[in-house]
Amino acid sequence: MTVLEVIQRSTEFLTKKEVDSPRLQVELMLAHVLKMKRMALYLNFEKPLGSKELDEVREMVRRRGGREPLQHILGSTCFCGLEFEVNPKVLIPRPETELLAELGWQFLNSLPSSPTPPVALDYGTGSGCLAVTVAAKSPTAQLHALDISPDALATAQKNAATHQMGSRIQFHLGDGFAAVPPGLQFNLIISNPPYIASDEIATLQPEVRDHDPRLALDGGRDGLDFYRRLAKEAAPRLLPNGKIMLEFGEGQAEAIQKLFEDEKWVVEGVKADYSGRLRILIARQTG
């Protein structure tokens, strides 16, 4: 079977399984198996696949037809131009979170020069995509990464090592600020916390509902549990003029802004993502 035949037949299969962008998904899997860039497939339509390659592609397509995420099948995903290992123990990094990372490193890089390096905390690090990316883009900063899941933290540590950021990031296992050394304060606290209401998880796409860890999705009854907690607990952990930057879900902007304002935070901005949806809250303490 040739490259083109594999693309055509597999695309038909994934279309029947209601997978989004079926041809693109097939091409990415095929390029992975053949170890070539996706666009190179178009120069190799008549190339026949060996039996081992064909078996590997068939198994990948079967898994994707079962609505397993492409990122799990390939074992990694791209975030801000960096490749991150992903698995069922961590939330798959989303493109919209790239803006949060960008705002984070821009803020750290804007701080006045000081003998003391800027310090940031990634609260709920998951795959480590925020901590590693911010460290890579803000070369003087010291990062801390926190997660309650040992498996997630192990993945984040592996990703940090892959990008030579292991010495720049300290990892903390535990539940919230109690897991961070007492008295440690930050210029920046950055987080993409769980924000899906518990009852809504069952309505999500199978790729998310059945494969992302519930721990990384479930934000409680109304999806706002972690924002309440951060609004109440984060202030003592910020240095003077420090900021908190948080991603949130669609339709949550007003409620989260009120939560922080009720706890005497100054909300500096609510930013829209690249698709125009309100996505990120930036706040600081009064004074």
Buried (B, 14 or more C-beta within 10 A) or exposed (E): BEBBEBBBBBBEBBEEBEBEEBBBBBBBBBBBBBEBEBEEBEEBEEBEBEEEBBEBBBEBBBBBBEBBBBBBBBEBBEBBEBBBBBBEBBBBBBEBBBBBBBBBBEBBBEBEEEEEBBBBBBBBBBBBBBBBBBBBBBEBBBBBBBBBBEBBBBBBBBBBBBBEBBEBBBBBBEEBBEEBEEEEBBBBBBBBBBBBBBEBBEEEEEBBBEBBBEBBBBBBEBBBBBBBBBBEBBBEBBBEEBBBBBBBBEEBBEEBBEBBEEBEBEBEEBBEBEEEEBBBBBBBBEE
